[in-house]
Amino acid sequence: MPHHLDQHQAHLAALMDENAVLARELASAQKRSTCIAQAQAQRIQTLEATLVRLRGDLIRSETDKARLQEQLARMEAGRSVAASEPAPAAEQAKDATPLTNQTVLCVGGRTAAVPLYRYVIERTGGRFLHHDGGEHHCISKLDTTLAAADLVICQTGCISHDAYWRVKEHCKRTGKRCAFVDTPSKAALQKALGSLSQETQAAPCPPAVLQLARAKPKARTD
């Protein structure tokens, strides 16, 4: 009997030792798992901070890009105006279409060239109005702008079909003088102004729509 008791106690002691070993290994595994989880959490936090920083850098880059594009557009418009400054007397005579007290509406045209259009029209004594033909300006406001104008220059290559037909219908209905041009350039603008001025200075007859360019508006490319 004592021999069997000794065997039982020895077996129990061995089980207790094994359990202690397993407990230590489990604690070690749990510690490693905790360390790995903490490291992963720290990495995720670092990556999230990097993502926020990169997003901020992207926003700043896009803001800088938009600002530089705006500056470039102003510089290009300034060069166009500088290039049109009077050098010979013939150039002054070319721009000398009298438009005193006449409000001239330009519909369409390149955004960067709007300062040039204003310069050419105001240089001849006219008052300048502009509507981009529906690119950014509300198309529903075109009718009000048309009503405020004495003369209209419609650049058919830079407006929507809706704007084109609104201009044509308004000028036909009201008898307002209007010139349709294909090319948004200083030379085309001067030619249109000259034609409108000649019509204005002619014998008082019903105003007409001048078909300087008969093509329908082209589809936008931007």
Salt bridges, closest charged atoms under 4 A:
ASP57 OD2 - ARG53 NH1 3.67
ASP57 OD1 - ARG60 NH2 2.23
ASP64 OD1 - ARG67 NH2 3.47
GLU70 OE2 - ARG74 NH1 2.95
GLU91 OE2 - LYS186 NZ 3.08
ASP95 OD2 - ARG123 NH1 2.72
ASP95 OD2 - LYS186 NZ 3.81
GLU122 OE2 - ARG118 NH1 3.21
ASP132 OD1 - HIS137 ND1 3.92
GLU135 OE2 - HIS136 NE2 3.63
GLU135 OE1 - ARG220 NH1 3.65
ASP143 OD2 - ARG166 NH1 2.90
ASP162 OD1 - ARG166 NE 3.19
GLU169 OE2 - ARG173 NE 2.99
